[in-house]
Amino acid sequence: MKKEKDVETRIKSELKKIEPFLASEGGFVTYEKFEDGILYLRFGGACEDCSLIDYTLKDGIEQLICSEVPEVKEVRKV
């Protein structure tokens, strides 16, 4: 349980680094859950209807988080 909380804390710390970029575009991201190596995120604001969100998710957010938190194998939007 403690290791799980540590991973969650590190994930949230990395998400804080992304927040200013998304906010500058009028969007935001919310942590939903981390389960079986998969991080689930919810996007809102301008990110909800953005045609480029899949690129932002896979080429930006997923790469950053997976490199900083190796327990995360994939990031998915909900």
FIMIKOL-940400 format. One record per residue: residue number from 1; y, x, z of N, C-alpha, C in turn; residue in one letter. Coordinates in nm, 4 decimals. Example, Ala and Ser with C-alpha at 12.3 -4.5 7.8 and 13.67 -1.06 7.14 Angstrom:
<atom num="1" n_north="-0.5690" n_east="1.3190" n_up="0.7800" ca_north="-0.4500" ca_east="1.2300" ca_up="0.7800" c_north="-0.3300" c_east="1.3200" c_up="0.7800" residu="A"/>
<atom num="2" n_north="-0.2250" n_east="1.2850" n_up="0.7080" ca_north="-0.1060" ca_east="1.3670" ca_up="0.7140" c_north="0.0030" c_east="1.2900" c_up="0.7870" residu="S"/>
end
This chain:
<atom num="1" n_north="-0.1199" n_east="0.0829" n_up="0.0000" ca_north="0.0000" ca_east="0.0000" ca_up="0.0000" c_north="0.1257" c_east="0.0870" c_up="0.0000" residu="M"/>
<atom num="2" n_north="0.1261" n_east="0.1941" n_up="0.0804" ca_north="0.2428" ca_east="0.2813" ca_up="0.0866" c_north="0.2681" c_east="0.3476" c_up="-0.0485" residu="K"/>
<atom num="3" n_north="0.1617" n_east="0.3929" n_up="-0.1159" ca_north="0.1766" ca_east="0.4558" ca_up="-0.2465" c_north="0.2349" c_east="0.3573" c_up="-0.3469" residu="K"/>
<atom num="4" n_north="0.1902" n_east="0.2322" n_up="-0.3406" ca_north="0.2426" ca_east="0.1270" ca_up="-0.4277" c_north="0.3929" c_east="0.1086" c_up="-0.4061" residu="E"/>
<atom num="5" n_north="0.4365" n_east="0.1053" n_up="-0.2810" ca_north="0.5783" ca_east="0.0896" ca_up="-0.2484" c_north="0.6585" c_east="0.2102" c_up="-0.2976" residu="K"/>
<atom num="6" n_north="0.5999" n_east="0.3302" n_up="-0.2871" ca_north="0.6661" ca_east="0.4510" ca_up="-0.3341" c_north="0.6892" c_east="0.4433" c_up="-0.4854" residu="D"/>
<atom num="7" n_north="0.5894" n_east="0.3997" n_up="-0.5591" ca_north="0.6021" ca_east="0.3855" ca_up="-0.7046" c_north="0.7099" c_east="0.2823" c_up="-0.7360" residu="V"/>
<atom num="8" n_north="0.7082" n_east="0.1704" n_up="-0.6681" ca_north="0.8088" ca_east="0.0657" ca_up="-0.6894" c_north="0.9495" c_east="0.1185" c_up="-0.6615" residu="E"/>
<atom num="9" n_north="0.9645" n_east="0.1960" n_up="-0.5573" ca_north="1.0949" ca_east="0.2542" ca_up="-0.5227" c_north="1.1420" c_east="0.3483" c_up="-0.6328" residu="T"/>
<atom num="10" n_north="1.0522" n_east="0.4323" n_up="-0.6840" ca_north="1.0891" ca_east="0.5259" ca_up="-0.7905" c_north="1.1233" c_east="0.4522" c_up="-0.9195" residu="R"/>
<atom num="11" n_north="1.0496" n_east="0.3452" n_up="-0.9516" ca_north="1.0790" ca_east="0.2646" ca_up="-1.0700" c_north="1.2191" c_east="0.2057" c_up="-1.0579" residu="I"/>
<atom num="12" n_north="1.2487" n_east="0.1462" n_up="-0.9448" ca_north="1.3805" ca_east="0.0837" ca_up="-0.9250" c_north="1.4925" c_east="0.1866" c_up="-0.9317" residu="K"/>
<atom num="13" n_north="1.4658" n_east="0.3065" n_up="-0.8867" ca_north="1.5646" ca_east="0.4133" ca_up="-0.8954" c_north="1.5936" c_east="0.4475" c_up="-1.0417" residu="S"/>
<atom num="14" n_north="1.4903" n_east="0.4523" n_up="-1.1234" ca_north="1.5086" ca_east="0.4803" ca_up="-1.2665" c_north="1.5816" c_east="0.3648" c_up="-1.3357" residu="E"/>
<atom num="15" n_north="1.5522" n_east="0.2431" n_up="-1.2960" ca_north="1.6204" ca_east="0.1274" ca_up="-1.3555" c_north="1.7700" c_east="0.1310" c_up="-1.3257" residu="L"/>
<atom num="16" n_north="1.8071" n_east="0.1830" n_up="-1.2096" ca_north="1.9496" ca_east="0.1949" ca_up="-1.1743" c_north="2.0228" c_east="0.2846" c_up="-1.2735" residu="K"/>
<atom num="17" n_north="1.9536" n_east="0.3847" n_up="-1.3271" ca_north="2.0130" ca_east="0.4745" ca_up="-1.4262" c_north="2.0406" c_east="0.4025" c_up="-1.5582" residu="K"/>
<atom num="18" n_north="1.9624" n_east="0.3007" n_up="-1.5880" ca_north="1.9722" ca_east="0.2263" ca_up="-1.7138" c_north="2.0777" c_east="0.1160" c_up="-1.7054" residu="I"/>
<atom num="19" n_north="2.0998" n_east="0.0643" n_up="-1.5852" ca_north="2.1898" ca_east="-0.0503" ca_up="-1.5660" c_north="2.3278" c_east="-0.0338" c_up="-1.6308" residu="E"/>
<atom num="20" n_north="2.3959" n_east="0.0802" n_up="-1.6156" ca_north="2.5295" ca_east="0.0921" ca_up="-1.6753" c_north="2.5283" c_east="0.0780" c_up="-1.8283" residu="P"/>
<atom num="21" n_north="2.4270" n_east="0.1332" n_up="-1.8920" ca_north="2.4164" ca_east="0.1215" ca_up="-2.0374" c_north="2.4007" c_east="-0.0241" c_up="-2.0787" residu="F"/>
<atom num="22" n_north="2.3088" n_east="-0.0948" n_up="-2.0145" ca_north="2.2865" ca_east="-0.2352" ca_up="-2.0492" c_north="2.4095" c_east="-0.3195" c_up="-2.0159" residu="L"/>
<atom num="23" n_north="2.4721" n_east="-0.2914" n_up="-1.9037" ca_north="2.5916" ca_east="-0.3664" ca_up="-1.8632" c_north="2.7062" c_east="-0.3462" c_up="-1.9622" residu="A"/>
<atom num="24" n_north="2.7160" n_east="-0.2269" n_up="-2.0194" ca_north="2.8229" ca_east="-0.2009" ca_up="-2.1159" c_north="2.8064" c_east="-0.2847" c_up="-2.2420" residu="S"/>
<atom num="25" n_north="2.6852" n_east="-0.3329" n_up="-2.2639" ca_north="2.6563" ca_east="-0.4190" ca_up="-2.3787" c_north="2.6489" c_east="-0.5665" c_up="-2.3373" residu="E"/>
<atom num="26" n_north="2.6728" n_east="-0.5940" n_up="-2.2102" ca_north="2.6712" ca_east="-0.7315" ca_up="-2.1615" c_north="2.5358" c_east="-0.7809" c_up="-2.1149" residu="G"/>
<atom num="27" n_north="2.4427" n_east="-0.6890" n_up="-2.0918" ca_north="2.3088" ca_east="-0.7295" ca_up="-2.0507" c_north="2.2680" c_east="-0.6712" c_up="-1.9167" residu="G"/>
<atom num="28" n_north="2.1484" n_east="-0.7056" n_up="-1.8752" ca_north="2.0925" ca_east="-0.6516" ca_up="-1.7512" c_north="1.9408" c_east="-0.6609" c_up="-1.7552" residu="F"/>
<atom num="29" n_north="1.8760" n_east="-0.5882" n_up="-1.6652" ca_north="1.7303" ca_east="-0.5871" ca_up="-1.6548" c_north="1.6935" c_east="-0.6118" c_up="-1.5091" residu="V"/>
<atom num="30" n_north="1.5838" n_east="-0.6843" n_up="-1.4883" ca_north="1.5347" ca_east="-0.7152" ca_up="-1.3551" c_north="1.3886" c_east="-0.6740" c_up="-1.3437" residu="T"/>
<atom num="31" n_north="1.3575" n_east="-0.6029" n_up="-1.2376" ca_north="1.2197" ca_east="-0.5658" ca_up="-1.2068" c_north="1.1421" c_east="-0.6917" c_up="-1.1711" residu="Y"/>
<atom num="32" n_north="1.0288" n_east="-0.7125" n_up="-1.2357" ca_north="0.9434" ca_east="-0.8275" ca_up="-1.2011" c_north="0.8224" c_east="-0.7832" c_up="-1.1187" residu="E"/>
<atom num="33" n_north="0.7423" n_east="-0.6908" n_up="-1.1758" ca_north="0.6263" ca_east="-0.6414" ca_up="-1.1016" c_north="0.5704" c_east="-0.5175" c_up="-1.1700" residu="K"/>
<atom num="34" n_north="0.4883" n_east="-0.4431" n_up="-1.0943" ca_north="0.4144" ca_east="-0.3287" ca_up="-1.1455" c_north="0.2690" c_east="-0.3536" c_up="-1.1109" residu="F"/>
<atom num="35" n_north="0.1853" n_east="-0.3570" n_up="-1.2146" ca_north="0.0458" ca_east="-0.3943" ca_up="-1.1928" c_north="-0.0429" c_east="-0.3224" c_up="-1.2939" residu="E"/>
<atom num="36" n_north="-0.1459" n_east="-0.2546" n_up="-1.2453" ca_north="-0.2433" ca_east="-0.1867" ca_up="-1.3310" c_north="-0.1777" c_east="-0.0930" c_up="-1.4319" residu="D"/>
<atom num="37" n_north="-0.0752" n_east="-0.0198" n_up="-1.3884" ca_north="-0.0086" ca_east="0.0764" ca_up="-1.4743" c_north="0.0945" c_east="0.0169" c_up="-1.5690" residu="G"/>
<atom num="38" n_north="0.1144" n_east="-0.1137" n_up="-1.5614" ca_north="0.2094" ca_east="-0.1813" ca_up="-1.6501" c_north="0.3281" c_east="-0.2316" c_up="-1.5683" residu="I"/>
<atom num="39" n_north="0.4468" n_east="-0.1967" n_up="-1.6146" ca_north="0.5708" ca_east="-0.2405" ca_up="-1.5530" c_north="0.6234" c_east="-0.3597" c_up="-1.6322" residu="L"/>
<atom num="40" n_north="0.6515" n_east="-0.4672" n_up="-1.5625" ca_north="0.7031" ca_east="-0.5888" ca_up="-1.6258" c_north="0.8499" c_east="-0.6054" c_up="-1.5895" residu="Y"/>
<atom num="41" n_north="0.9337" n_east="-0.6187" n_up="-1.6918" ca_north="1.0775" ca_east="-0.6330" ca_up="-1.6732" c_north="1.1263" c_east="-0.7611" c_up="-1.7388" residu="L"/>
<atom num="42" n_north="1.2295" n_east="-0.8187" n_up="-1.6810" ca_north="1.2948" ca_east="-0.9374" ca_up="-1.7384" c_north="1.4361" c_east="-0.8956" c_up="-1.7789" residu="R"/>
<atom num="43" n_north="1.4735" n_east="-0.9326" n_up="-1.9000" ca_north="1.6060" ca_east="-0.8999" ca_up="-1.9508" c_north="1.6924" c_east="-1.0243" c_up="-1.9533" residu="F"/>
<atom num="44" n_north="1.8217" n_east="-1.0055" n_up="-1.9276" ca_north="1.9135" ca_east="-1.1182" ca_up="-1.9269" c_north="2.0458" c_east="-1.0810" c_up="-1.9905" residu="G"/>
<atom num="45" n_north="2.1361" n_east="-1.1775" n_up="-1.9917" ca_north="2.2661" ca_east="-1.1561" ca_up="-2.0537" c_north="2.2503" c_east="-1.1347" c_up="-2.2030" residu="G"/>
<atom num="46" n_north="2.3261" n_east="-1.0423" n_up="-2.2576" ca_north="2.3214" ca_east="-1.0148" ca_up="-2.4011" c_north="2.1851" c_east="-0.9607" c_up="-2.4447" residu="A"/>
<atom num="47" n_north="2.1093" n_east="-0.9027" n_up="-2.3525" ca_north="1.9774" ca_east="-0.8473" ca_up="-2.3863" c_north="1.8774" c_east="-0.9566" c_up="-2.4241" residu="C"/>
<atom num="48" n_north="1.8956" n_east="-1.0758" n_up="-2.3692" ca_north="1.8020" ca_east="-1.1855" ca_up="-2.3944" c_north="1.7849" c_east="-1.2162" c_up="-2.5427" residu="E"/>
<atom num="49" n_north="1.8960" n_east="-1.2201" n_up="-2.6144" ca_north="1.8915" ca_east="-1.2586" ca_up="-2.7554" c_north="1.9126" c_east="-1.1415" c_up="-2.8502" residu="D"/>
<atom num="50" n_north="1.9102" n_east="-1.0192" n_up="-2.7986" ca_north="1.9361" ca_east="-0.9019" ca_up="-2.8813" c_north="1.8171" c_east="-0.8727" c_up="-2.9724" residu="C"/>
<atom num="51" n_north="1.8457" n_east="-0.8545" n_up="-3.0994" ca_north="1.7387" ca_east="-0.8265" ca_up="-3.1959" c_north="1.6831" c_east="-0.6845" c_up="-3.1788" residu="S"/>
<atom num="52" n_north="1.7525" n_east="-0.5999" n_up="-3.1058" ca_north="1.7091" ca_east="-0.4612" ca_up="-3.0876" c_north="1.6425" c_east="-0.4359" c_up="-2.9527" residu="L"/>
<atom num="53" n_north="1.6183" n_east="-0.5403" n_up="-2.8748" ca_north="1.5648" ca_east="-0.5214" ca_up="-2.7399" c_north="1.4280" c_east="-0.4527" c_up="-2.7409" residu="I"/>
<atom num="54" n_north="1.3454" n_east="-0.4803" n_up="-2.8409" ca_north="1.2139" ca_east="-0.4157" ca_up="-2.8454" c_north="1.2280" c_east="-0.2646" c_up="-2.8637" residu="D"/>
<atom num="55" n_north="1.3249" n_east="-0.2219" n_up="-2.9442" ca_north="1.3497" ca_east="-0.0789" ca_up="-2.9616" c_north="1.4048" c_east="-0.0184" c_up="-2.8324" residu="Y"/>
<atom num="56" n_north="1.4980" n_east="-0.0881" n_up="-2.7702" ca_north="1.5543" ca_east="-0.0408" ca_up="-2.6443" c_north="1.4440" c_east="-0.0275" c_up="-2.5400" residu="T"/>
<atom num="57" n_north="1.3548" n_east="-0.1251" n_up="-2.5371" ca_north="1.2467" ca_east="-0.1253" ca_up="-2.4390" c_north="1.1513" c_east="-0.0086" c_up="-2.4610" residu="L"/>
<atom num="58" n_north="1.0981" n_east="0.0047" n_up="-2.5816" ca_north="0.9952" ca_east="0.1054" ca_up="-2.6087" c_north="1.0516" c_east="0.2459" c_up="-2.6278" residu="K"/>
<atom num="59" n_north="1.1598" n_east="0.2583" n_up="-2.7044" ca_north="1.2130" ca_east="0.3912" ca_up="-2.7366" c_north="1.3067" c_east="0.4463" c_up="-2.6305" residu="D"/>
<atom num="60" n_north="1.3561" n_east="0.3616" n_up="-2.5443" ca_north="1.4490" ca_east="0.4072" ca_up="-2.4415" c_north="1.3925" c_east="0.3943" c_up="-2.3025" residu="G"/>
<atom num="61" n_north="1.3818" n_east="0.2708" n_up="-2.2585" ca_north="1.3413" ca_east="0.2429" ca_up="-2.1208" c_north="1.2003" c_east="0.2927" c_up="-2.0916" residu="I"/>
<atom num="62" n_north="1.1039" n_east="0.2597" n_up="-2.1775" ca_north="0.9658" ca_east="0.2998" ca_up="-2.1521" c_north="0.9532" c_east="0.4522" c_up="-2.1488" residu="E"/>
<atom num="63" n_north="1.0149" n_east="0.5203" n_up="-2.2427" ca_north="1.0054" ca_east="0.6665" ca_up="-2.2447" c_north="1.0638" c_east="0.7284" c_up="-2.1186" residu="Q"/>
<atom num="64" n_north="1.1793" n_east="0.6796" n_up="-2.0774" ca_north="1.2429" ca_east="0.7328" ca_up="-1.9569" c_north="1.1563" c_east="0.7094" c_up="-1.8338" residu="L"/>
<atom num="65" n_north="1.1143" n_east="0.5868" n_up="-1.8145" ca_north="1.0400" ca_east="0.5537" ca_up="-1.6928" c_north="0.9033" c_east="0.6216" c_up="-1.6908" residu="I"/>
<atom num="66" n_north="0.8318" n_east="0.6225" n_up="-1.8023" ca_north="0.6999" ca_east="0.6863" ca_up="-1.8054" c_north="0.7093" c_east="0.8365" c_up="-1.7809" residu="C"/>
<atom num="67" n_north="0.8173" n_east="0.8991" n_up="-1.8262" ca_north="0.8315" ca_east="1.0430" ca_up="-1.8033" c_north="0.8684" c_east="1.0735" c_up="-1.6574" residu="S"/>
<atom num="68" n_north="0.9403" n_east="0.9841" n_up="-1.5935" ca_north="0.9827" ca_east="1.0060" ca_up="-1.4547" c_north="0.8861" c_east="0.9487" c_up="-1.3509" residu="E"/>
<atom num="69" n_north="0.8120" n_east="0.8457" n_up="-1.3894" ca_north="0.7153" ca_east="0.7817" ca_up="-1.2986" c_north="0.5818" c_east="0.7745" c_up="-1.3733" residu="V"/>
<atom num="70" n_north="0.5016" n_east="0.8816" n_up="-1.3665" ca_north="0.3785" ca_east="0.8904" ca_up="-1.4462" c_north="0.2755" c_east="0.7801" c_up="-1.4206" residu="P"/>
<atom num="71" n_north="0.2875" n_east="0.7119" n_up="-1.3081" ca_north="0.1953" ca_east="0.6006" ca_up="-1.2812" c_north="0.2178" c_east="0.4850" c_up="-1.3784" residu="E"/>
<atom num="72" n_north="0.3361" n_east="0.4785" n_up="-1.4373" ca_north="0.3679" ca_east="0.3733" ca_up="-1.5344" c_north="0.3155" c_east="0.4175" c_up="-1.6703" residu="V"/>
<atom num="73" n_north="0.2260" n_east="0.3392" n_up="-1.7261" ca_north="0.1655" ca_east="0.3701" ca_up="-1.8563" c_north="0.2296" c_east="0.2911" c_up="-1.9698" residu="K"/>
<atom num="74" n_north="0.2881" n_east="0.1754" n_up="-1.9352" ca_north="0.3487" ca_east="0.0892" ca_up="-2.0365" c_north="0.4533" c_east="0.0012" c_up="-1.9708" residu="E"/>
<atom num="75" n_north="0.5537" n_east="-0.0373" n_up="-2.0483" ca_north="0.6562" ca_east="-0.1291" ca_up="-1.9998" c_north="0.6577" c_east="-0.2497" c_up="-2.0926" residu="V"/>
<atom num="76" n_north="0.6549" n_east="-0.3683" n_up="-2.0343" ca_north="0.6558" ca_east="-0.4930" ca_up="-2.1119" c_north="0.7658" c_east="-0.5848" c_up="-2.0624" residu="R"/>
<atom num="77" n_north="0.8176" n_east="-0.6652" n_up="-2.1536" ca_north="0.9168" ca_east="-0.7643" ca_up="-2.1126" c_north="0.8476" c_east="-0.8964" c_up="-2.0869" residu="K"/>
<atom num="78" n_north="0.9032" n_east="-0.9729" n_up="-1.9942" ca_north="0.8491" ca_east="-1.1067" ca_up="-1.9637" c_north="0.9510" c_east="-1.2118" c_up="-1.9984" residu="V"/>
end
